[in-house]
């Protein structure tokens, strides 16, 4: 089964995220929406994804993030067989960083 985020609840959430206009709004929204552990878990996964994209090895990622090897494997699977969501966001973030320099 493909990663199904197309039900009406998920669509409502994703459309709400698209309405965020600033880092402060984003922080407040996710602070209200998620528990601290949920937010930290999502943050850990995106950092793991970035480190994998930057060719870090598992032991370095475990040391840097505290993620389990199971989490790293799941994220790696998403990078290779997912919907390219990480790639698109990382490209945009990298572009913003280079524009600031």
N, CA, C and O of each residue as an XYZ file, in Angstrom:
404
protein
N       0.838     -1.182      0.000
C       0.000      0.000      0.000
C       0.881      1.243      0.000
O       1.843      1.331      0.762
N       0.556      2.173     -0.832
C       1.318      3.407     -0.928
C       1.053      4.280      0.296
O       0.002      4.182      0.931
N       2.006      5.118      0.609
C       1.893      6.049      1.710
C       0.624      6.880      1.538
O       0.606      7.807      0.727
N      -0.439      6.567      2.286
C      -1.742      7.187      2.052
C      -1.994      8.330      3.024
O      -2.349      8.117      4.184
N      -1.806      9.530      2.531
C      -2.124     10.719      3.327
C      -3.220     11.515      2.627
O      -3.285     12.740      2.736
N      -4.073     10.803      1.913
C      -5.090     11.494      1.131
C      -6.470     11.467      1.766
O      -7.427     11.911      1.132
N      -6.619     10.965      2.994
C      -7.945     11.022      3.601
C      -8.255     12.458      4.016
O      -7.362     13.304      4.039
N      -9.498     12.732      4.339
C      -9.918     14.118      4.576
C      -9.221     14.754      5.773
O      -8.944     15.954      5.749
N      -8.933     13.986      6.814
C      -8.222     14.540      7.971
C      -6.807     14.973      7.591
O      -6.358     16.057      7.964
N      -6.114     14.120      6.849
C      -4.751     14.455      6.411
C      -4.768     15.642      5.457
O      -3.916     16.526      5.546
N      -5.729     15.663      4.553
C      -5.841     16.795      3.631
C      -6.053     18.098      4.402
O      -5.453     19.119      4.066
N      -6.891     18.070      5.421
C      -7.137     19.267      6.229
C      -5.846     19.722      6.904
O      -5.523     20.910      6.898
N      -5.111     18.777      7.485
C      -3.832     19.105      8.126
C      -2.850     19.696      7.128
O      -2.249     20.735      7.400
N      -2.675     19.058      5.985
C      -1.702     19.524      5.003
C      -2.069     20.904      4.470
O      -1.184     21.731      4.248
N      -3.344     21.163      4.262
C      -3.773     22.490      3.838
C      -3.547     23.524      4.930
O      -3.207     24.671      4.639
N      -3.734     23.131      6.180
C      -3.455     24.045      7.293
C      -1.975     24.409      7.332
O      -1.631     25.572      7.544
N      -1.099     23.434      7.130
C       0.342     23.690      7.116
C       0.701     24.682      6.013
O       1.572     25.532      6.200
N       0.042     24.579      4.882
C       0.313     25.500      3.768
C      -0.067     26.940      4.099
O       0.379     27.862      3.416
N      -0.870     27.150      5.118
C      -1.274     28.502      5.513
C      -0.282     29.175      6.465
O      -0.436     30.357      6.773
N       0.710     28.460      6.926
C       1.708     29.026      7.836
C       2.543     30.051      7.085
O       3.037     29.778      5.991
N       2.701     31.231      7.675
C       3.380     32.335      6.987
C       4.732     32.725      7.571
O       5.451     33.516      6.961
N       5.096     32.199      8.726
C       6.377     32.588      9.322
C       6.876     31.481     10.247
O       6.136     30.567     10.611
N       8.150     31.591     10.614
C       8.722     30.629     11.553
C       8.000     30.696     12.893
O       7.766     29.666     13.525
N       7.650     31.888     13.324
C       6.942     32.039     14.599
C       5.582     31.351     14.551
O       5.199     30.647     15.486
N       4.844     31.563     13.436
C       3.551     30.887     13.282
C       3.737     29.375     13.235
O       2.951     28.628     13.816
N       4.768     28.936     12.549
C       5.046     27.511     12.425
C       5.335     26.905     13.796
O       4.811     25.846     14.140
N       6.166     27.580     14.566
C       6.506     27.114     15.914
C       5.243     27.021     16.774
O       5.041     26.032     17.478
N       4.400     28.047     16.716
C       3.172     28.062     17.521
C       2.213     26.954     17.075
O       1.639     26.249     17.905
N       2.047     26.808     15.758
C       1.133     25.791     15.229
C       1.562     24.399     15.652
O       0.763     23.635     16.193
N       2.834     24.063     15.404
C       3.294     22.720     15.753
C       3.390     22.532     17.259
O       3.260     21.411     17.750
N       3.615     23.609     17.997
C       3.591     23.525     19.455
C       2.211     23.180     19.978
O       2.073     22.454     20.963
N       1.182     23.705     19.313
C      -0.190     23.367     19.684
C      -0.583     21.983     19.196
O      -1.266     21.244     19.905
N      -0.159     21.630     17.999
C      -0.583     20.394     17.351
C       0.077     19.154     17.950
O      -0.572     18.120     18.112
N       1.352     19.256     18.274
C       2.141     18.082     18.663
C       2.572     18.148     20.114
O       2.731     19.225     20.690
N       2.756     16.970     20.690
C       3.428     16.915     21.982
C       4.913     17.150     21.729
O       5.377     17.029     20.595
N       5.651     17.480     22.765
C       7.093     17.678     22.613
C       7.762     16.422     22.052
O       8.576     16.542     21.137
N       7.457     15.221     22.559
C       8.088     14.027     21.972
C       7.738     13.816     20.498
O       8.592     13.384     19.724
N       6.504     14.110     20.095
C       6.132     13.965     18.682
C       6.938     14.921     17.807
O       7.450     14.534     16.757
N       7.042     16.153     18.245
C       7.789     17.152     17.480
C       9.269     16.793     17.414
O       9.896     16.923     16.363
N       9.825     16.344     18.531
C      11.235     15.940     18.546
C      11.478     14.735     17.644
O      12.528     14.641     17.007
N      10.519     13.813     17.583
C      10.664     12.642     16.708
C      10.665     13.063     15.241
O      11.467     12.565     14.451
N       9.767     13.981     14.876
C       9.750     14.468     13.487
C      11.033     15.228     13.172
O      11.604     15.074     12.092
N      11.481     16.046     14.115
C      12.716     16.803     13.907
C      13.902     15.856     13.739
O      14.766     16.074     12.890
N      13.934     14.813     14.550
C      15.012     13.831     14.446
C      15.005     13.166     13.074
O      16.063     12.981     12.471
N      13.833     12.807     12.579
C      13.753     12.129     11.281
C      14.230     13.015     10.137
O      14.906     12.532      9.229
N      13.891     14.301     10.165
C      14.344     15.154      9.062
C      15.850     15.389      9.132
O      16.507     15.498      8.097
N      16.400     15.468     10.336
C      17.854     15.609     10.464
C      18.535     14.320     10.003
O      19.555     14.373      9.315
N      17.989     13.178     10.370
C      18.529     11.895      9.891
C      18.511     11.865      8.366
O      19.489     11.450      7.744
N      17.422     12.295      7.767
C      17.322     12.305      6.301
C      18.398     13.197      5.687
O      19.033     12.820      4.701
N      18.601     14.362      6.260
C      19.615     15.283      5.734
C      21.010     14.669      5.860
O      21.813     14.756      4.931
N      21.292     14.061      6.985
C      22.606     13.435      7.172
C      22.806     12.276      6.202
O      23.899     12.101      5.664
N      21.764     11.489      5.976
C      21.867     10.417      4.981
C      22.136     10.992      3.599
O      22.985     10.480      2.869
N      21.417     12.058      3.230
C      21.640     12.710      1.931
C      23.064     13.232      1.816
O      23.637     13.259      0.727
N      23.631     13.644      2.937
C      24.997     14.165      2.954
C      26.038     13.059      3.148
O      27.200     13.341      3.441
N      25.619     11.806      2.984
C      26.494     10.619      2.981
C      27.117     10.280      4.335
O      28.189      9.676      4.388
N      26.467     10.656      5.407
C      26.941     10.210      6.721
C      26.616      8.731      6.883
O      25.648      8.236      6.306
N      27.425      8.029      7.665
C      27.182      6.614      7.926
C      26.347      6.479      9.195
O      26.260      7.404     10.002
N      25.738      5.314      9.353
C      24.826      5.087     10.469
C      25.435      5.466     11.823
O      24.787      6.137     12.627
N      26.657      5.046     12.073
C      27.259      5.309     13.391
C      27.380      6.812     13.657
O      27.185      7.259     14.787
N      27.694      7.576     12.637
C      27.779      9.039     12.788
C      26.395      9.637     13.045
O      26.251     10.569     13.835
N      25.392      9.098     12.378
C      24.027      9.605     12.537
C      23.493      9.274     13.923
O      22.850     10.109     14.560
N      23.757      8.060     14.390
C      23.353      7.677     15.747
C      23.984      8.624     16.754
O      23.311      9.115     17.661
N      25.267      8.876     16.595
C      25.995      9.759     17.511
C      25.440     11.188     17.466
O      25.277     11.821     18.509
N      25.156     11.689     16.282
C      24.712     13.076     16.114
C      23.263     13.302     16.548
O      22.922     14.376     17.044
N      22.411     12.286     16.360
C      20.977     12.502     16.572
C      20.368     11.680     17.704
O      19.314     12.031     18.235
N      21.029     10.594     18.069
C      20.441      9.685     19.051
C      19.388      8.761     18.442
O      18.738      8.007     19.165
N      19.215      8.811     17.131
C      18.226      7.958     16.460
C      18.675      6.508     16.500
O      19.869      6.211     16.472
N      17.708      5.619     16.567
C      18.019      4.184     16.506
C      18.349      3.800     15.070
O      17.992      4.507     14.127
N      19.023      2.692     14.920
C      19.323      2.225     13.562
C      18.037      1.865     12.823
O      17.984      1.965     11.597
N      16.996      1.447     13.555
C      15.705      1.157     12.920
C      15.104      2.435     12.328
O      14.580      2.417     11.215
N      15.180      3.538     13.069
C      14.677      4.819     12.566
C      15.469      5.256     11.348
O      14.899      5.713     10.357
N      16.782      5.114     11.425
C      17.636      5.501     10.296
C      17.271      4.668      9.070
O      17.193      5.199      7.962
N      17.049      3.386      9.256
C      16.672      2.506      8.135
C      15.339      2.920      7.526
O      15.194      2.931      6.304
N      14.357      3.262      8.371
C      13.051      3.696      7.851
C      13.181      4.981      7.052
O      12.576      5.126      5.990
N      13.975      5.914      7.568
C      14.172      7.176      6.855
C      14.902      6.924      5.542
O      14.559      7.510      4.515
N      15.899      6.061      5.573
C      16.646      5.740      4.351
C      15.720      5.132      3.299
O      15.838      5.435      2.112
N      14.808      4.280      3.734
C      13.843      3.674      2.816
C      12.960      4.766      2.196
O      12.654      4.713      1.005
N      12.556      5.745      2.993
C      11.757      6.861      2.467
C      12.544      7.671      1.448
O      11.995      8.110      0.437
N      13.820      7.866      1.715
C      14.658      8.624      0.773
C      14.766      7.909     -0.570
O      14.757      8.546     -1.624
N      14.868      6.592     -0.524
C      15.080      5.820     -1.751
C      13.796      5.431     -2.462
O      13.757      5.360     -3.690
N      12.743      5.178     -1.692
C      11.516      4.644     -2.295
C      10.287      5.494     -2.007
O       9.166      5.091     -2.319
N      10.485      6.654     -1.421
C       9.366      7.517     -1.058
C       8.921      8.393     -2.209
O       9.099      8.049     -3.377
N       8.344      9.519     -1.867
C       7.739     10.409     -2.842
C       8.597     11.635     -3.143
O       8.099     12.619     -3.691
N       9.869     11.585     -2.794
C      10.837     12.660     -3.035
C      10.536     13.938     -2.249
O      11.028     15.013     -2.591
N       9.740     13.815     -1.214
C       9.412     14.981     -0.396
C      10.626     15.579      0.291
O      10.809     16.796      0.294
N      11.454     14.724      0.872
C      12.679     15.220      1.510
C      13.537     15.953      0.488
O      14.017     17.055      0.752
N      13.731     15.347     -0.674
C      14.604     15.929     -1.700
C      14.154     17.333     -2.088
O      14.971     18.248     -2.190
N      12.863     17.497     -2.299
C      12.339     18.805     -2.707
C      12.591     19.867     -1.633
O      12.998     20.989     -1.932
N      12.344     19.490     -0.395
C      12.533     20.453      0.702
C      14.013     20.759      0.899
O      14.376     21.916      1.108
N      14.869     19.750      0.836
C      16.304     19.992      0.999
C      16.848     20.884     -0.110
O      17.693     21.743      0.145
N      16.373     20.691     -1.339
C      16.796     21.567     -2.439
C      16.421     23.018     -2.154
O      17.230     23.922     -2.360
N      15.212     23.238     -1.687
C      14.762     24.600     -1.386
C      15.531     25.207     -0.227
O      15.894     26.383     -0.265
N      15.783     24.403      0.808
C      16.560     24.909      1.949
C      17.978     25.259      1.521
O      18.504     26.306      1.897
N      18.599     24.378      0.729
C      19.957     24.648      0.243
C      19.992     25.916     -0.604
O      20.927     26.711     -0.500
N      18.980     26.102     -1.436
C      18.903     27.298     -2.276
C      18.821     28.553     -1.410
O      19.500     29.542     -1.684
N      17.995     28.516     -0.370
C      17.869     29.673      0.528
C      19.194     29.972      1.233
O      19.572     31.132      1.396
N      19.884     28.927      1.642
C      21.175     29.112      2.318
C      22.171     29.757      1.373
O      22.895     30.670      1.771
N      22.224     29.298      0.120
C      23.155     29.855     -0.856
C      22.788     31.277     -1.246
O      23.675     32.067     -1.565
N      21.513     31.625     -1.231
C      21.087     32.983     -1.553
C      21.512     33.969     -0.470
O      21.762     35.139     -0.759
N      21.593     33.507      0.760
C      21.989     34.363      1.880
C      23.481     34.675      1.877
O      23.913     35.690      2.423
N      24.267     33.787      1.255
C      25.726     33.948      1.261
C      26.186     34.981      0.271
O      27.386     35.234      0.155
